[in-house]
Amino acid sequence: MFKDKFCKWPKLLRFLVFISLIPPLGMFYLVYSNLAPAYLLNETLTIVGSFNLILLTWGLLLKIRAKKYWYRSYHIGKTMLLALIPILACGYLLATDQNAPRVAQQVKTQYVEISIN
């Protein structure tokens, strides 16, 4: 994996990070245009954020190995910084979620009796 003659692993990491930014941007546009409900943005950011955590660990491993084996820096740190954007956005949305508990939002059925005197 680390015999990298053509810089393929850092390029693949960079490509995957850029591809992972497309679904949140698309979902943000749909929610902003009122074409999709807002909870889909949370779900999308959660999925992309977990994928980016995997990319961050892989990027950290590449950064360590780049100095050890290749003796050069492929700007992996900048790519890892871009991978943090969906993770921070997901954390921000989860931290500022002010919705009441779902049990309190359920509608209770009420029975009304009408009597005519």
N, C-alpha and C positions, 0 to 999 in steps of 0.2 A: 504493500500500500504506500510506503513512504519512499520508494524509488521513483521520484517524480522528476522526469527529465523535461516535461513540457508544461509544468505548472498546472496540471489538470485538476488536482484536488482542491487548491484554493479557488480555481475558476469554477469548479462544480459547487463549492460552498457559496460563492458569490451569486451564482445563478439561482440556487435554491432559495437564498435569502430574498432576492428580488422577486422571484415567483411567489414566495409566501406573503409578499406585501400586496399582491393583486386582489385576493378575496376580501380582505378587510376594506380596502378602498372601494371596491365594487359594492359591497354591502352598505358601507357608509353612504354612498351616493343613492342607493335605493331607499334607505331609511330617511335620508334628508329630503328626497323627492316624494315621500309618503307613499311609496310603492311597496314597501315591506314593513312589517311590524318591528319595533325597536328591539325586542328580545332576540331576534335573529342576529343582530349585530353583536350582542353579548356571546351568543353561542359560537359565532364565527371567530370572534377574537379569542375565545377560550381554546378552540381547536388549533388555531394558528399559533397562539402563544405556547401551547404545549409542544407543537412541532418546532418552534423556534428555540425552546429550551434544549431540545435534542441537538439542534444546529449549533447552539452556543457551546455545548459540551464538546461537540466535534471540532468546532473552531478553536477552542482552548487546547485541545489535543494537537491540532494542526500547528498552532502557534508555538507550542513547546517543541514539537518535532521539527518545525521549520528552522529553528535556530540550531538544533542539535545535528540534523542530517544535511540540510541544504545550505546552511550558513547564510541565509538571506531572509529578509522579511517581505512577505507578499501582501502587506497591508491587510492582514487578517483582522487586526483590531478594529479597523474602520468598518469592515463587513459585520463583525460581531456587534458593533454599535448600532448598525441598521437593524440587526435581528432583535435588538431590545425594544424597538418601537412598538410592535404589537403586544409584547409582554407588559410594557408600561401602560399602554392604553387599556388593556384588559384589567390590570390592577386598579387603574383610575376609575373605570366604570363600575367595578365591583365595590370599590371603597365609597363611591358617591351614590350608590343605589339606595334611595330613600323610600322604597316601596314598603308598605305595611306587610305584615305576614299574610300569606295566602289564605290562611284559615279565616282571618278577619275580613277578607274580601268576598267570601262566599255569600251568596244571597240566601236569606232564610225565607222559607215559605210561611206565609201567615194566612190563617183562616179567618174570615170575617163573616159574621152572621148578621143578616138584615132581618129585622122584624117590623112588621107593619101593624100599628095599633089601630 
